Amino acid sequence: MLSHRIFPHLALATVAIIYGLNYVIAKGVMNDGHLSPFQFILLRVGAGVLLFWLFFSIFIKERIDYKDIPYLILCAACGTAINQLAFFAGLNHTTPIHASLIMTLVPILVLIASRVVIKERITLRKVIGIILGISGAAYLISSGQELSLTNTLIKGDLFILINVTTYGLYLVLVKKMLTKYNAITVVTWLFTIGFFMVLPFGLEGITEVKWHSFDAGVWWAIAYVLIGTTFLTYLLNAVALARVSPSTVSIYIYLQPFIATLASVALGEESLDHIKVLSGILIFAGVYLVSFRPKRT
């Protein structure tokens, strides 16, 4: 059915839009010192636990096999704890442009891991698509920006590389669980396990947060992060990953900087130029080649 083929891609496009808008909506929460990065992670994962358990208890009520718990712990470490902690630790030492460029490696790592772990075929179509996607994203991110390299930046870049590697592994590893259990079941357990992993890092200074000083804009931004970039993105990614390959899920990451740029253009913070247009063409061409295969007659 057409809907069965298209739905995962609509879910992944929605995830890219949510993440892309997140750069504009939520950037002030940590930049203004309202919450530290690790406190924000604890808040995100804690909210995810509550929301997923609520949905799980109402709609699913599926039991997991105890022998799968060690595997779920590994998935939670890669997909919930290590990748988020490493990302924010890396941002403390590197620049957003360095982090964004390293993030473009995700589809490449996913393609390699998929070949090794689940024996996914590496086709010429996918390789060309990833090359186009990474070219467009890198061109958009680096255009007009100054790249530099110092010892501090190298340390931060290594943390971002850990983030990229663990997230890529997560997309491949969790595929096994998503073919066995409902997506809500899997993500509920991932967040529950991940919560205890990030708890020691996020507790520091949590009692000193001045919650009463948050204005309506900050609370709306936090709500967007908790509901949108945490609950909905992980759920939609899991639903899509149950139906398509990890490499297809990963290629949509290239849409995020493009959507963030369009949001900035809409707000008047940036102007639309040939760089953005060409980058968008390359990104969409790459996403199409990796995600959509011609229907066989």
TORSENU-792901 format. One line per 3 residues: number of its first residue (from 1); their letters; for each residue x, y, z of N, C-alpha, C. Coordinates in steps of 0.05 Angstrom, whole numbers, plus 5000, padded with zeros to 4 digits. Example, Ala and Ser with C-alpha at 12.3 -4.5 7.8 and 13.67 -1.06 7.14 Angstrom:
! residues 2
1> AS> 5264 4886 5156 5246 4910 5156 5264 4934 5156  5257 4955 5142 5273 4979 5143 5258 5001 5157
! end
This chain:
! residues 297
1> MLS> 5017 4976 5000 5000 5000 5000 5018 5025 5000  5008 5046 4987 5022 5071 4985 5027 5083 5013  5006 5082 5030 5008 5094 5056 5029 5080 5073
4> HRI> 5031 5053 5070 5051 5038 5084 5079 5046 5076  5083 5053 5051 5109 5061 5041 5115 5090 5048  5095 5108 5048 5100 5136 5052 5101 5144 5081
7> FPH> 5085 5130 5098 5083 5138 5126 5110 5141 5141  5128 5121 5138 5154 5124 5152 5169 5150 5144  5166 5157 5119 5180 5181 5109 5167 5206 5119
10> LAL> 5141 5206 5121 5127 5229 5133 5135 5232 5163  5138 5209 5177 5147 5210 5205 5175 5221 5207  5193 5212 5189 5221 5222 5190 5223 5251 5182
13> ATV> 5206 5260 5163 5206 5288 5155 5196 5305 5178  5177 5295 5193 5167 5309 5217 5188 5312 5238  5203 5290 5242 5226 5291 5261 5246 5312 5253
16> AII> 5253 5313 5227 5272 5333 5217 5261 5361 5222  5236 5366 5217 5224 5392 5221 5225 5400 5251  5218 5381 5269 5218 5387 5297 5246 5394 5307
19> YGL> 5266 5378 5298 5294 5383 5306 5304 5409 5293  5296 5414 5268 5305 5439 5255 5294 5463 5269  5269 5463 5276 5257 5486 5290 5268 5489 5319
22> NYV> 5278 5466 5330 5288 5467 5357 5312 5485 5359  5328 5488 5338 5351 5506 5339 5343 5535 5344  5319 5542 5333 5309 5569 5336 5294 5573 5362
25> IAK> 5277 5553 5368 5258 5556 5391 5272 5553 5418  5290 5533 5421 5300 5526 5447 5328 5536 5453  5340 5551 5434 5368 5558 5438 5373 5576 5462
28> GVM> 5352 5591 5471 5356 5609 5493 5355 5597 5520  5345 5572 5523 5341 5560 5549 5368 5556 5563  5388 5545 5548 5414 5540 5559 5433 5564 5555
31> NDG> 5429 5578 5532 5446 5601 5527 5443 5623 5548  5419 5625 5559 5414 5646 5580 5420 5635 5608  5429 5611 5610 5437 5600 5636 5415 5591 5654
34> HLS> 5391 5586 5642 5369 5576 5658 5374 5548 5668  5385 5531 5651 5391 5503 5658 5418 5496 5646  5433 5480 5661 5458 5470 5650 5452 5448 5630
37> PFQ> 5470 5441 5612 5465 5420 5592 5456 5394 5605  5471 5385 5626 5464 5359 5638 5438 5360 5653  5431 5383 5665 5405 5385 5678 5383 5384 5657
40> FIL> 5387 5396 5634 5368 5395 5612 5364 5366 5602  5386 5351 5601 5384 5323 5592 5367 5307 5612  5373 5311 5638 5358 5297 5659 5328 5304 5657
43> LRV> 5322 5329 5652 5294 5338 5650 5281 5325 5625  5296 5324 5603 5285 5312 5579 5280 5282 5583  5299 5267 5593 5296 5239 5596 5274 5233 5617
46> GAG> 5274 5248 5639 5253 5244 5659 5225 5249 5648  5222 5270 5632 5196 5275 5619 5189 5253 5600  5209 5243 5585 5205 5221 5567 5195 5196 5581
49> VLL> 5206 5190 5605 5198 5167 5621 5168 5170 5628  5160 5193 5637 5132 5197 5645 5113 5195 5622  5120 5208 5600 5102 5208 5576 5100 5181 5563
52> FWL> 5122 5167 5561 5122 5141 5548 5108 5120 5565  5112 5121 5591 5098 5102 5609 5068 5107 5609  5060 5133 5607 5032 5139 5605 5019 5127 5580
55> FFS> 5032 5131 5557 5022 5119 5532 5023 5089 5533  5045 5078 5544 5048 5049 5545 5027 5036 5562  5021 5048 5586 5001 5036 5604 4973 5038 5593
58> IFI> 4968 5057 5576 4941 5061 5565 4936 5044 5540  4956 5045 5522 4951 5033 5495 4965 5006 5490  4987 5000 5503 5003 4977 5495 5001 4954 5516
61> KER> 5013 4959 5539 5014 4938 5560 5027 4912 5551  5050 4915 5538 5064 4892 5526 5087 4885 5545  5091 4860 5550 5113 4850 5567 5137 4844 5550
64> IDY> 5160 4849 5561 5185 4843 5547 5197 4818 5558  5213 4804 5542 5227 4780 5551 5251 4789 5567  5255 4777 5591 5277 4784 5609 5304 4781 5596
67> KDI> 5306 4762 5578 5332 4758 5565 5340 4781 5546  5320 4799 5539 5326 4822 5522 5335 4846 5538  5333 4845 5564 5341 4868 5581 5370 4877 5577
70> PYL> 5389 4859 5577 5417 4868 5572 5420 4882 5545  5406 4872 5525 5407 4885 5498 5394 4912 5499  5372 4915 5514 5359 4941 5517 5377 4961 5532
73> ILC> 5392 4950 5551 5411 4968 5566 5432 4979 5547  5442 4962 5529 5461 4971 5509 5449 4992 5491  5424 4988 5482 5411 5007 5464 5406 5034 5479
76> AAC> 5398 5032 5505 5393 5056 5521 5419 5072 5525  5441 5057 5529 5467 5071 5533 5474 5086 5508  5470 5074 5485 5478 5087 5459 5458 5108 5451
79> GTA> 5432 5102 5454 5412 5120 5443 5401 5141 5461  5403 5137 5487 5392 5156 5506 5412 5170 5524  5432 5156 5534 5451 5167 5553 5477 5178 5541
82> INQ> 5493 5160 5530 5520 5168 5521 5519 5189 5499  5501 5185 5480 5501 5204 5457 5493 5232 5466  5474 5234 5484 5465 5261 5493 5486 5274 5511
85> LAF> 5497 5258 5530 5517 5269 5548 5542 5277 5532  5551 5261 5513 5575 5267 5498 5570 5291 5480  5546 5294 5469 5540 5317 5452 5543 5343 5467
88> FAG> 5531 5345 5491 5532 5370 5506 5560 5375 5518  5573 5353 5525 5601 5356 5535 5619 5366 5512  5614 5356 5488 5629 5365 5465 5625 5394 5459
91> LNH> 5599 5403 5461 5593 5431 5454 5607 5451 5473  5613 5441 5498 5627 5459 5517 5656 5464 5508  5667 5448 5490 5695 5451 5482 5699 5457 5452
94> TTP> 5678 5453 5436 5681 5458 5408 5660 5479 5399  5659 5484 5373 5640 5504 5363 5616 5490 5350  5593 5504 5348 5570 5492 5335 5576 5483 5306
97> IHA> 5592 5498 5292 5598 5490 5264 5614 5464 5263  5633 5461 5281 5648 5436 5282 5629 5413 5289  5612 5417 5309 5593 5396 5317 5575 5389 5294
100> SLI> 5564 5409 5280 5546 5404 5258 5559 5388 5236  5583 5395 5229 5597 5381 5208 5603 5352 5215  5611 5347 5240 5616 5320 5249 5590 5303 5249
103> MTL> 5568 5317 5255 5542 5303 5255 5535 5292 5227  5546 5304 5206 5540 5294 5180 5551 5267 5174  5569 5257 5192 5580 5230 5189 5561 5208 5197
106> VPI> 5539 5215 5210 5520 5195 5220 5511 5175 5199  5501 5184 5176 5492 5165 5156 5514 5146 5146  5539 5156 5144 5561 5139 5135 5566 5118 5156
109> LVL> 5568 5125 5181 5572 5105 5203 5549 5085 5204  5525 5095 5200 5502 5077 5201 5503 5057 5178  5510 5066 5154 5512 5048 5131 5533 5026 5136
112> IAS> 5556 5034 5148 5577 5014 5154 5567 4995 5176  5556 5006 5197 5546 4989 5219 5524 4971 5210  5506 4981 5193 5484 4964 5183 5495 4940 5167
115> RVV> 5516 4945 5152 5528 4924 5136 5540 4902 5154  5553 4911 5176 5567 4892 5194 5547 4878 5212  5528 4893 5223 5510 4881 5244 5486 4867 5232
118> IKE> 5472 4880 5214 5447 4868 5203 5449 4861 5174  5473 4862 5163 5478 4853 5135 5462 4869 5114  5457 4895 5119 5443 4911 5100 5461 4916 5076
121> RIT> 5450 4915 5052 5465 4918 5027 5474 4947 5024  5499 4951 5016 5509 4977 5010 5507 4980 4979  5487 4995 4970 5483 4998 4942 5495 5024 4932
124> LRK> 5500 5025 4906 5511 5049 4894 5492 5073 4897  5466 5067 4896 5446 5088 4900 5448 5101 4927  5452 5085 4948 5455 5095 4975 5480 5111 4978
127> VIG> 5502 5101 4967 5528 5115 4969 5526 5143 4956  5515 5144 4932 5512 5169 4918 5494 5188 4934  5472 5177 4945 5453 5193 4961 5467 5205 4985
130> IIL> 5483 5189 4999 5497 5200 5023 5518 5221 5015  5532 5216 4993 5551 5236 4983 5537 5263 4977  5515 5261 4963 5500 5286 4957 5490 5299 4982
133> GIS> 5479 5283 5001 5469 5295 5026 5490 5308 5043  5513 5294 5046 5534 5306 5062 5546 5330 5049  5547 5330 5022 5557 5354 5008 5539 5378 5012
136> GAA> 5513 5374 5010 5494 5396 5014 5495 5406 5042  5494 5388 5062 5494 5396 5090 5520 5410 5097  5543 5399 5089 5569 5411 5095 5572 5438 5082
139> YLI> 5562 5441 5058 5564 5466 5043 5547 5488 5057  5523 5480 5066 5505 5498 5080 5516 5507 5107  5527 5487 5122 5537 5493 5149 5562 5509 5149
142> SSG> 5580 5503 5131 5607 5515 5131 5609 5541 5115  5589 5547 5099 5590 5570 5081 5593 5596 5097  5614 5611 5092 5619 5636 5105 5628 5633 5134
145> QEL> 5634 5609 5143 5643 5604 5170 5673 5599 5171  5685 5606 5193 5714 5602 5195 5719 5576 5211  5735 5558 5199 5742 5534 5213 5770 5536 5225
148> SLT> 5773 5527 5249 5799 5528 5263 5802 5503 5279  5827 5498 5288 5832 5473 5303 5852 5480 5326  5843 5475 5350 5861 5478 5374 5858 5453 5391
151> NTL> 5874 5451 5412 5872 5428 5429 5845 5426 5442  5834 5449 5450 5808 5449 5463 5786 5440 5443  5788 5450 5418 5769 5442 5398 5771 5412 5392
154> IKG> 5795 5402 5391 5799 5373 5386 5785 5356 5407  5788 5365 5432 5775 5351 5455 5745 5351 5451  5734 5374 5444 5705 5375 5440 5696 5359 5416
157> DLF> 5712 5360 5394 5706 5345 5370 5705 5315 5376  5723 5305 5393 5723 5277 5400 5698 5269 5415  5688 5287 5432 5663 5281 5446 5640 5280 5426
160> ILI> 5640 5298 5407 5619 5298 5386 5621 5273 5369  5645 5264 5364 5649 5239 5349 5638 5215 5364  5641 5215 5391 5630 5194 5408 5599 5195 5406
163> NVT> 5588 5219 5406 5560 5223 5404 5550 5212 5377  5563 5218 5355 5556 5209 5329 5557 5179 5327  5579 5167 5337 5583 5139 5335 5562 5123 5351
166> TYG> 5556 5132 5376 5537 5118 5392 5509 5120 5381  5502 5144 5370 5476 5147 5358 5473 5130 5333  5494 5128 5317 5493 5111 5293 5490 5082 5301
169> LYL> 5504 5073 5321 5501 5045 5331 5473 5041 5342  5462 5061 5355 5435 5058 5366 5415 5053 5344  5416 5067 5322 5397 5064 5300 5399 5036 5289
172> VLV> 5422 5024 5289 5426 4997 5278 5417 4976 5299  5427 4979 5324 5421 4959 5344 5392 4957 5351  5378 4980 5353 5351 4980 5363 5331 4968 5342
175> KKM> 5340 4966 5317 5323 4954 5296 5314 4926 5304  5332 4911 5317 5325 4883 5326 5302 4883 5345  5301 4902 5364 5280 4903 5384 5254 4913 5372
178> LTK> 5256 4931 5352 5232 4942 5340 5218 4923 5321  5232 4902 5313 5219 4881 5297 5206 4860 5315  5212 4861 5341 5201 4842 5361 5179 4854 5378
181> YNA> 5182 4880 5385 5163 4893 5403 5151 4918 5390  5129 4928 5402 5118 4953 5393 5138 4976 5398  5137 4996 5381 5156 5019 5383 5154 5033 5410
184> ITV> 5129 5036 5420 5125 5050 5446 5138 5033 5469  5135 5007 5467 5147 4989 5487 5177 4992 5488  5189 4992 5465 5219 4994 5464 5228 5021 5475
187> VTW> 5216 5043 5465 5226 5069 5473 5220 5074 5503  5198 5064 5513 5192 5067 5542 5214 5055 5558  5223 5031 5551 5244 5018 5567 5271 5032 5562
190> LFT> 5276 5042 5538 5301 5056 5533 5303 5081 5551  5281 5096 5553 5282 5120 5569 5283 5113 5599  5269 5092 5607 5270 5084 5636 5299 5076 5644
193> IGF> 5312 5060 5628 5339 5052 5633 5358 5076 5631  5354 5092 5610 5371 5115 5606 5369 5135 5628  5346 5138 5640 5342 5157 5662 5362 5152 5685
196> FMV> 5365 5127 5692 5384 5121 5714 5413 5125 5706  5418 5124 5680 5445 5129 5670 5453 5158 5671  5433 5176 5665 5439 5205 5664 5435 5218 5691
199> LPF> 5421 5204 5710 5414 5215 5736 5438 5227 5751  5460 5212 5753 5483 5223 5769 5495 5249 5757  5493 5252 5730 5504 5275 5717 5485 5299 5719
202> GLE> 5459 5295 5718 5440 5317 5718 5432 5327 5745  5438 5312 5767 5430 5320 5794 5446 5344 5804  5471 5346 5795 5488 5367 5805 5476 5395 5801
205> GIT> 5471 5409 5822 5461 5436 5821 5432 5439 5814  5417 5416 5813 5389 5417 5805 5372 5433 5825  5380 5431 5851 5365 5446 5872 5369 5476 5871
208> EVK> 5390 5484 5856 5396 5513 5855 5384 5526 5830  5369 5511 5814 5356 5522 5791 5334 5541 5800  5333 5565 5789 5313 5585 5797 5289 5583 5779
211> WHS> 5273 5562 5785 5249 5556 5768 5230 5580 5767  5228 5595 5790 5209 5617 5792 5216 5640 5773  5241 5640 5764 5250 5662 5747 5244 5657 5717
214> FDA> 5235 5634 5710 5229 5627 5682 5204 5642 5673  5206 5657 5651 5183 5670 5641 5167 5651 5622  5145 5660 5611 5128 5643 5594 5144 5633 5570
217> GVW> 5161 5650 5558 5176 5641 5535 5195 5618 5541  5207 5618 5564 5225 5596 5572 5210 5571 5576  5187 5573 5590 5170 5549 5595 5159 5537 5569
220> WAI> 5152 5554 5550 5142 5544 5524 5165 5530 5509  5189 5541 5511 5212 5529 5498 5219 5502 5510  5217 5501 5537 5222 5475 5551 5201 5455 5543
223> AYV> 5175 5464 5542 5154 5445 5534 5158 5435 5506  5168 5452 5488 5173 5443 5461 5195 5422 5460  5216 5426 5476 5238 5406 5477 5228 5380 5489
226> LIG> 5213 5381 5511 5204 5357 5525 5184 5341 5508  5165 5355 5496 5144 5341 5481 5152 5336 5452  5164 5357 5440 5171 5354 5412 5197 5340 5407
229> TTF> 5220 5352 5415 5246 5341 5409 5254 5317 5426  5237 5310 5445 5243 5286 5461 5223 5264 5456  5198 5269 5464 5177 5248 5462 5170 5242 5433
232> LTY> 5162 5262 5417 5153 5257 5390 5175 5247 5372  5199 5258 5374 5221 5250 5356 5230 5222 5360  5233 5214 5386 5241 5186 5391 5219 5167 5383
235> LLN> 5194 5174 5388 5172 5156 5380 5170 5153 5350  5171 5176 5336 5168 5175 5307 5192 5161 5294  5216 5166 5304 5240 5152 5294 5237 5122 5297
238> AVA> 5227 5114 5321 5224 5085 5327 5203 5073 5309  5181 5086 5305 5160 5076 5287 5170 5073 5259  5185 5093 5249 5196 5092 5222 5217 5070 5220
241> LAR> 5234 5067 5241 5256 5048 5240 5245 5019 5240  5221 5015 5250 5209 4989 5249 5201 4981 5221  5200 5001 5203 5189 4996 5176 5210 5000 5154
244> VSP> 5231 5016 5159 5251 5022 5139 5279 5016 5150  5299 5018 5134 5326 5011 5142 5338 5034 5159  5358 5027 5176 5372 5048 5192 5385 5070 5174
247> STV> 5395 5063 5151 5407 5083 5133 5387 5103 5123  5362 5093 5119 5341 5112 5110 5334 5131 5132  5333 5121 5157 5327 5139 5180 5349 5159 5183
250> SIY> 5374 5151 5181 5397 5169 5186 5400 5191 5165  5392 5186 5140 5396 5205 5119 5379 5230 5123  5357 5228 5138 5340 5251 5143 5353 5271 5161
253> IYL> 5375 5264 5174 5390 5283 5191 5400 5307 5175  5404 5303 5149 5414 5324 5132 5392 5346 5128  5367 5340 5132 5346 5360 5129 5346 5380 5152
256> QPF> 5357 5372 5175 5355 5389 5199 5368 5416 5196  5393 5418 5187 5405 5445 5184 5391 5461 5163  5380 5448 5142 5366 5463 5121 5340 5475 5132
259> IAT> 5325 5459 5148 5300 5469 5160 5306 5491 5180  5328 5488 5196 5335 5509 5215 5342 5535 5200  5355 5532 5177 5361 5556 5160 5336 5569 5149
262> LAS> 5317 5552 5140 5292 5563 5130 5276 5578 5152  5277 5567 5176 5264 5580 5199 5277 5608 5204  5303 5609 5202 5317 5634 5206 5310 5654 5185
265> VAL> 5307 5644 5160 5299 5661 5137 5271 5672 5142  5253 5655 5151 5225 5663 5156 5224 5684 5178  5242 5683 5198 5242 5702 5220 5258 5727 5213
268> GEE> 5269 5728 5189 5284 5751 5181 5313 5753 5191  5322 5731 5204 5349 5730 5214 5370 5725 5193  5362 5712 5171 5379 5706 5148 5364 5711 5122
271> SLD> 5379 5713 5101 5367 5717 5074 5370 5692 5057  5352 5688 5039 5354 5666 5020 5373 5672 4998  5393 5655 4994 5412 5660 4972 5418 5634 4957
274> HIK> 5436 5635 4938 5442 5612 4921 5455 5589 4937  5469 5596 4958 5481 5575 4975 5460 5557 4987  5439 5570 4999 5418 5555 5012 5402 5539 4992
277> VLS> 5397 5551 4969 5381 5537 4948 5397 5512 4938  5422 5516 4931 5438 5494 4921 5441 5472 4942  5446 5480 4967 5448 5461 4989 5422 5445 4992
280> GIL> 5400 5459 4990 5374 5445 4993 5370 5425 4971  5377 5432 4946 5375 5413 4923 5391 5388 4928  5417 5392 4937 5434 5369 4942 5424 5351 4964
283> IFA> 5414 5364 4986 5403 5349 5009 5379 5332 5001  5360 5345 4987 5336 5331 4980 5341 5309 4959  5360 5313 4942 5368 5293 4923 5380 5269 4937
286> GVY> 5397 5274 4957 5409 5253 4973 5388 5237 4989  5370 5251 5001 5349 5238 5017 5332 5220 4998  5325 5231 4975 5309 5215 4956 5323 5189 4948
289> LVS> 5348 5191 4941 5363 5168 4931 5365 5146 4952  5370 5154 4977 5373 5134 4999 5346 5123 5007  5325 5140 5008 5300 5133 5020 5280 5119 5001
292> FRP> 5279 5129 4977 5258 5119 4959 5269 5103 4936  5260 5078 4934 5268 5060 4913 5246 5058 4892  5252 5056 4867 5232 5053 4846 5215 5028 4852
295> KRT> 5188 5031 4847 5171 5008 4851 5176 4987 4829  5178 4962 4838 5182 4940 4819 5156 4932 4806  5156 4928 4780 5132 4920 4766 5131 4890 4766
! end
